[in-house]
Amino acid sequence: MKLSKVGGVVVYDNTLRGGLVAMPEEQTPENFKSGRQANLEFNKLLAGDPRVQLSHVPLGDGVTICRRIYLNFCFKHVTC
């Protein structure tokens, strides 16, 4: 986000991980669990970032569109 201007857009692909992020942990196939967890953490990080507005589009494996709304500032989860 430091490289994006206020009003700029950043798009992330595959944020739904084929629906695995909505699947209960116990039903997730073992070989997908680590990737599922990484996607969940990434989505939570984006959702909690006050510098952006975001929209999650359920196309394919999911697309998240972030629009930068604030100038850079530090908060506990992001390196400034």
N, C-alpha and C positions, 0 to 999 in steps of 0.2 A: 504494500500500500504506500510505502514511502516514495515509490517511483511514479505513482499515479497522481495526477492533478485533481484538485477538488472539481467535481463534476465528471471526472473520468469514469470509465466503465471497465471492470475486470470480469471475465467470464471463466467459470470453472466447469469442466465437463466430468461426467461419471460420478456425480455426487449422490446419486441414489443407489449406486452399485447393484443395478439389476433388481432392485427391491429388497436387497438384503438388509439395508438399514432399518426397514420397517418390520423385519422378521424377528421373532423372539430369539434370544441368544441360544436357547436349548434346541431350536429347530434349524439353526444355521449349520450347514455342513462344515466339518472340522477344517477342511482346507481353505475355507473362506472367512474363518473367524478373525484372523489378524487383519485382513483387508477391511472387513466390515467395521471393526473397532476403530481403525485409522480413519475411515470415512465418517463415522459418528463423531469422533473427536474434532475432525476438521470442520464439520458442519456446525458443531457447537461453538467452535472458535469464531467462525464467521457470524453466527447468529448473535453472539455476545459482543461483537466489535462495534463500538459506538461511532466509528468513523464511516460506516457504510450503511446504506439501505440495500436490502437484498430481496431478490425474488427467486424462488425455487421453481423451476419449470420441469414438470414430469414428462419429459420427452426422452425416449430411449433409456439410457442409464442415468438420466437426470442432468440438468444444467442449472447452475446457480449464477445469477447475474448480480454483480455488486456495483453500486454507484457510490463513489467517494463523496462524502458530504462534509467532512471536517478536515482541518489542517492537521499535520502531524502533532501528536502529543503522546506521551508515554502512559501506559497503563500496564498492570502487572503481567499480562499474558503476551505482550508484543514487545520485541526489542526495538528501541528507537534509534 
